[in-house]
Amino acid sequence: MVEWKILFEDCSGYEQNVLFELVSSAKKILRENRKLLREK
């Protein structure tokens, strides 16, 4: 996970929170739609 650390190290706390929420939302969407993605 070194890449994540490098990506986040120069971000403000606000930026880190926004990025965390974006990644969390994307993960949830991917998992909820896993079946749809496999069908394509």
Order of alpha helices (4+ residues) and beta strands (2+ residues): alpha-alpha-alpha
